[in-house]
């Protein structure tokens, strides 16, 4: 497995866990934040690759763009659960 994929899963998992610790209630939300965070991270990475953005990349991984989309995905899920 590529180191970029491992780092992406690690960062996505970390972001989902942090979001759960701050805002979560229950195991279902932990799983939801994790799935949305990891998916959002790789979606942000892919979008940055397609568009051609390169802000503070770590190797092949677009960390800034992945982080932004991951957090935006978690915020969107949180707002959806509050409604």
C-alpha positions in Angstrom: 0.0 0.0 0.0 1.3 3.4 -0.9 2.5 5.7 2.0 0.2 8.5 0.7 -2.8 6.2 1.2 -1.7 5.2 4.7 -1.1 8.8 5.6 -4.4 9.9 4.1 -6.3 7.2 6.1 -4.4 8.2 9.3 -5.2 11.9 8.9 -8.8 11.3 8.0 -9.2 9.0 11.0 -7.6 11.5 13.3 -9.8 14.3 12.0 -12.9 12.2 12.5 -11.9 11.2 16.0 -11.1 14.8 17.0 -14.5 15.9 15.7 -16.2 13.1 17.5 -14.4 13.9 20.8 -15.5 17.6 20.5 -19.1 17.1 19.2 -20.0 13.4 19.2 -22.6 11.4 21.2 -22.7 7.7 20.7 -21.0 5.0 18.7 -23.0 5.6 15.6 -21.7 9.2 15.3 -18.2 8.0 15.7 -18.6 5.7 12.7 -20.3 8.4 10.8 -17.7 11.0 11.5 -14.9 8.5 10.6 -16.5 7.5 7.3 -17.3 11.1 6.3 -13.9 12.4 7.3 -11.9 9.7 5.4 -14.1 10.0 2.4 -13.9 13.8 2.5 -10.1 13.7 2.8 -9.7 11.6 -0.3 -12.3 13.6 -2.2 -10.3 16.8 -1.4 -7.1 15.1 -2.4 -8.7 14.0 -5.7 -10.2 17.4 -6.4 -6.9 19.1 -5.8 -5.2 16.6 -8.1 -7.8 17.3 -10.9 -7.7 21.0 -10.5 -3.9 21.1 -10.1 -3.6 22.7 -6.7 -0.5 22.1 -4.7 -0.5 23.8 -1.3 2.0 22.2 1.2 1.9 18.7 -0.3 3.5 15.8 1.5 4.8 13.7 -1.3 1.9 12.9 -3.6 -0.7 13.8 -0.9 -2.6 17.1 -1.0 -2.9 17.5 2.7 -4.3 21.0 2.9 -7.1 20.4 0.4 -7.9 17.0 1.9 -8.0 18.5 5.4 -10.4 21.3 4.4 -12.8 19.0 2.6 -12.6 16.5 5.5 -13.5 19.2 8.1 -16.2 20.6 5.8 -17.7 17.1 5.5 -17.8 16.6 9.2 -19.4 20.0 9.8 -22.0 19.3 7.1 -22.8 15.9 8.8 -23.0 17.6 12.2 -25.5 20.2 10.9 -27.5 17.5 9.2 -27.8 15.6 12.5 -28.8 18.7 14.4 -31.8 19.4 12.0 
